[in-house]
């Protein structure tokens, strides 16, 4: 394992150099995250589909338990149980709209991961940086458990557990645990734990800060201990259910799936779950005793338990919904945690937007009216009143508003329009609007994916490393 250890040391050093101005030392966090011995136990796997380009290059890397789709290159990197989804990359001939520019794409976009350590991380979407249209790069970056790198090229960064970089180019930044950033482009910033920041320069700026003492109960990390808290316990308690889907070569789910829907073979589905038309269930999703109506989706690392989603619901990457009833067109953002209880269910009215990294954890019944914008940490009706506002009212804001730890400045209508347009795009890309012949999306195209496995060197000084592999059509 000597070369594996040397590669780990190389990555740590490179990230530390990038973050020296922030005086952030990554090694104490990374060394507690995953023992290198774990990285020789699991195979990697990649998908082949007529609907996605086939181009992979893996060199001097470990890919343990990780999944690849699309055009991906991994060099001098360690990836542990991560999902690299290249099914939305730009294609040659596309036009990329940026401000007043229409920029032609000259070649197929590719995901390039170099000198990085990704642990149970999702990489998805495409580069939104107009300077790197054809390359979605992740270099000199360490990403911890259940972080999301979504349409966000990254250079010299550290993402803590359950952190999200969304549609943002990040350079030499620390994004701490459970922080969410969608800000276009940021550099040399240390984003505090529990920050939710959504910015469109010149249009609006939304920022919320979770109370750290309460956040510690859900997710906590220190230089002397691995990630811990309710979020980690919740996932660990259900880890065994995934063992079978990864151990068995051919698996058949007991749940009936309509011909227009897609249930990934690496998802877990427990009785008694109903999947409607045009539903997308991605790999590593977990469904139990739930109903997903037409056009709903459960993306990577989502958990939907004892819940009902009426239809056209977006459950974004990492979101968890337990003991809840959601009306139509409800958006639940990245890594949100929504939990009612059997005797006190959570009800969310139609057309509501639950902001990314929202925590709603109630012991008694709670009802969110239709058409609400919701954020923050909510435990009861009083919290809801202080952390929500009707979307129509928010649209009328022309200068700014503050409510508790939430501050907004700019044009509320622009903020709401941006969110609604994005939600529509997500539903469209996922195939929610498929009519039998037109508007195909992931729910229809992902039915035709075959999976192939890769294994590392089992012994010797290269133990744990994968041989150089190039896969082309």
N, C-alpha and C positions, 0 to 999 in steps of 0.2 A: 504493500500500500504506500510505498515511499513516494511515488509520483503523485498519488492522490493527495498526500499530506503536503507535498511541495506546491501543488496547484492551489490548495486551500490557503497556504501562507502567501502565495503570490496575490491572490484576490484580496485578502485582508490588507496587505500592504498598499495595493493600488487604491483601494477605497479610502484608507486612512490618509493617503497623500492628498486626495481630492477634498477631503473634509477637514484638512488641517486648520483652515481659517476659522472654522466653527469650533475647533478644539473638541471634536467628537471622536472618540476611540471606539471602533466597531467590534474589535476582537472579543471583549467580554460578553457582548450580546450574541455574536455568531457562534462562539464555541459552546455555549449552553443550548443552542437551538436544536442541533442534531448531531449525534456522534457519527464520525465518519464511517464507523462500522455498519451503520444502518444503510449506507449508500451502496452496499454491495448485495443487498438482499432482494432488490426488486427490479423487475424488467421494465424497460421503456417500451412505448408502443406508438405507432403512427397510423394515420388514416389514409386510405386511398379512395378517391371518389371521382367520378366523371365531371363533377361540378366544381372541383377545386384544383388549382395547379399542383403538380407533384414535383417538388424540388426540396431535398433535404441535404444538408452537409453537417456532419458531426465530427469534430476533431479535438482530440486531447481533452475530453470532457467526461463527466459522469452525468447520467440522465435518469437516475433511479426513480421508477414509478411515474415518470413524466409522459405526457401526451402531446403529440405534434400533429398539426393539420395545416396544409398550405405550403407556403414558401418560407422555410426556416433554416437558418444557419446558426450553429452553436459551436463556439471555439473557446478553448481554455476556460471552461465554466463548469460549475456544479449546480445541477438542477435536481431538486428532490420533490417528487410528487407534485410537480407543477403542470399547468395546462397552457400550452402555447398554441393558441387558436388563430390560424391565419386565414380564416374563411371570409374576412371582410376587407382584405388588403386591396388596395387600388390596382387596377389593371392598365396595361399599356393602351393608350388612346383615351382614357378617362380625362375629364376636365375637373380640376379641383377648384372650387370657389373659395377665395379668400379675400374678404373685404370687397374691393371693387375689381379684383383680378380674377380672371379665369385662366388657370395655369394648366397646360397640357402635361399629362403623365407620359414620360418617354419610354419607360419600361415597367414591367410588373414589379410591384413593391415586394420587399422581402423583410422578414424579421431577422435582425442580426444581433445575437447575444454573444458578447465577448467579455472575458475576464470578470464574470459575475457569479454570484451565489443567490439562487432563487429557491426559497423553501415554501412549498405548498402555495405557490403564487399563480394567479391567473394573468396571462398576457393575451390581450384581445383587441379588436378593432383595427385602426390604421393610424399612421402618423398624421397628426393635424398640423405639423410644422411645415409651413410653405417652403422652408429652406431645405428640407429633407423629405421630399414627397415620395421618393422611391425607396427610402430606407427607414424602417421603424427600428431604431437602434436602442439597445440596452447594453451599456458597457460600464465597467468599473462600478457595479451596483450590487448592493446586498438588499434582498427583500425577504422579510420574515413571514411567519405563518399567516396564511389567508389574506395576504395583501393583494391588491389589484393594480396592475399596470395597464391601464385601459386607454389606448390611443395616445400614449404618453412616452415619447422618446426620453431616455434617461441616461445621464452621463455623470458618474461620480457621486452616487446618491445612496442613502440608507432609508429603507421604508420599514417601519416597525410593524408588529403584528396587527392585522386587520386595518392597515392603512390603505388609502386609495389615492393614486394619481390618475386623474381622469381628463383626457383631452388637453394635456398640459405638458410642454417640454420642460423637464426638470434637470438642472445642472448644479452639481455640488450642493445638494440640499439634504437635510434630514427631515423626514416626514414621520413623526413619532406615532405611537400606537393610536389606532382608531381615529387618525386625522384624515380628512378628505380635502383634496385640493383640485379645483377646476378653475384655472386662472390664466390659461393661455400660454404663458412662459414665465418661469421663475428661476432664480439662481441665487446661490449663497444664502439660503434661508433655512432657519431651524423652526419648523412648524410644530407648535406645541401639541401635546397629546389631546385628543378629543376636539380638535379644531374642525369646523366645517366651513369651508371657504369657497364661494362661487363668485367669480368675477368676470365681467366682460368690459375691458377698459373703455371708458367713455360712455358706457351704457348703465352698468349697475355693479354693485359690490355688496354681497351678502356674506356675513360672517357670524358664526355662533361658536361659543366655547362651552363644552361639557364641563360640569363641575368635577374636578379631578378626584376628589375624595369619593364621590359616588361612582365614577368611572372605574376606579381601582377594583371595585367588586366584580366588574364585568371583564376587564382585561388589564393585567398588570405585568410589567417586565422590569427587571433590574439587571445590572451587570453581573450579579452573583446567582441569578436564578432564571430558568427558562420562562416563557410566557405562561401565565396562570390566570385563573379567574373563571367566572361563570361561562363565558364564551368557550374557553378551552374545554372545560368540563362537559359542556353540552355536546360538543363535537366528539370528544373522546368516548362518551357514553354510547355513541352510535357507530363507533369505528368498526366494531366487529361485523356489522351488517354489510359493510363494503368488502370484507375479506372474501366472501364467496364470489362476488362478481368479478374479482380480479384473479381468483384462483381457478375458475372454470373457463375452459376454452370456448365452449358453445353454451350459451345460456338463453333460456326462454322465460320471459316475464309472464306471470299469471294474469296480469291485467290486460284487458282488451284495449287495443289501440286503433282508432279510426285510420283509414287509408291516407288521410290528409295530415295526420299528426306524426310526430317523431319522438320515440322513447329511446334514449341512448342505452346501449348495452352495458355501459359502466355506471348507470344510475341504479339506485335502490328504490324499489316500490313495494310497500307493505300493504296488506289488506286493510280496509277495503277501499281502494282508490279508484276514482273514475276520471278518465282522460277524455276530453271532448275533442271536437274537430279543430284542426289547425293549431293544436297545442304543441309546444316545443319543451322537451325535458332533456336537459344537457347532462354531460358526464359529471359524476360526483354529486348530482342532485339526489335528495332524499325525500320521498313522498310516503306518507302514512295516513290512512283513513281520511283521505281528503278528496275534494271535488275540484277539478280544474275545467272551467267552462270554455267555450269556443274562443280560440285565439289567445288563451292565457299562456304564460311560459314560466318555467323554473330553470334558471340559469345555473352555471357552475357553483358548487358549494352552497346551494340553496336548500333549506329544509322547510317543508310544508307539512304540518302535522295537525290532524284533527281540525281541519280548516276547510272553508268553502270559498272559492274564487269564482265569481259569477261569469266572468269572461272578459277578454281583452285586457287582462291584468298583466303588468310587467313586474316580475319579481327579479330584480337586478342581482348581479353576481354577489354571492355571499349573504343575501338576505334570508331571514328566518321568520316564519309565520307559524304561530302555535295557538290553537284554540281561538281562532278568529274567523270572522265572516266579512268578506270584502265584496262590495258592489262592483258593477262593471267599470272598466276604465280607471281602476285604481293603480297608481304607480308606487312601488315600494323600492326605494333607492338602495344603492350598494351597501352591503354589510349592516343593513338595518335589522333590528331585533324587536319583533312584535309578539308579545306573549300575553294572552289572556289565561284563564283557567277554566276547568270544566263547569264550575258553578258561577263563573263570572267572565263571560266571554267578551272579547273585543270585537266591536263592530265598526267598520269603516265604510262610510257612504260613498256612492259612486262619484267618479270624476275627481277624486281627491289625490293630492300629491304628497307622499311621505318622503321627505327629503332624505338624501343619503346619510347614513350613519345616525339614524334616529333610533332611540331606545324607548319603546312603550312596553312597560312591564307592570301589569295590574293584577291585583288580588280580588277586585270586585268589577262588576260589569262596567264597561266604558263604551260609549257610543260617540263616534266622530261623525258629524253631519256631512251630507254630500258637499262636494266642491270646496274642500278645505285644503290649505297649505299647512303642513305640520312638520315640526322640527324638534330637536332637543331630546331631553330626558323627561318622560311622562310616567307618573305612577298613579295619578288620580284625576278627578275632574278639575281640580284647581290647577294642576300642572297643565292640563290640556288648554285651559283658558289662557294661560300665559305663554303657550308654545304653539299656537295655531291662529289662523286668520282666514276668513273666507277669501278664496282666490279672486273673486270679483272685486272685493275691497282692496286687496293687495294690488290689483291691476290699476287702481286709481291713484297710487302713490306717485308723486312727481318729484319729490326731493329726498325724503328719507323717513325712517321710522326706527324706533328701538323698543324692544320688549324683553326685559330681563337681560340675558346674556346674548341676545340676538340684535345685531345692528345691520341696517340696510340703508344704502344710499343709492340714488339714481332713479331710473324709470321702472316702476313696478310692472307696467304693461309689457315692456321689453323682456323682463325677467320671466314673466308667465308665458309669453309667446315662445321664448327660447326653450323652455321646458316642454311645452305642449308639442312644439315641432319635433323635439328630440324623441318624445314618447311615441309620436306617430311613426317616426323613422324606425324606432326599435321594433314596433309591432309589424311594420311593413317588412323589415329585414328578416324577421322571424317567421314570416309567412302567415301572420294572423288574418290577413285579408284575402287569402287564396280563395278563388271562386270555382275551382275545379279545372280550370285551364290556364288562367292568368294569375299574376302576382304571386308566383312561387317564392318561398323564402327558406330559411333553415329548416323549418318543420317538414317541408316536403323534400328538400335536397339531401338532408342528412339521413334519409332512409336508405341511401345507397352508398354507404361507407363500409369498407372492409378494413379490418385491423390486423397489423403485423407487429411482432415483438422483436426487441433487440436486447442483447445480453452483454455484460462487461467481461473483461478478463477475470477468470475465477481465482487465479493464483499468480505469484511472482511479483516483481517490483511494480508492474502495471495493474495489479489487482484493484478492481473497482473502476478503472478507466474503460471507456468503450473504444474499440478500434476506430480508426478513421473510416467513416462510412459516407458515401455519396449515393444518393438515390434520385434517379431521374426517370421520366416516363419510358 
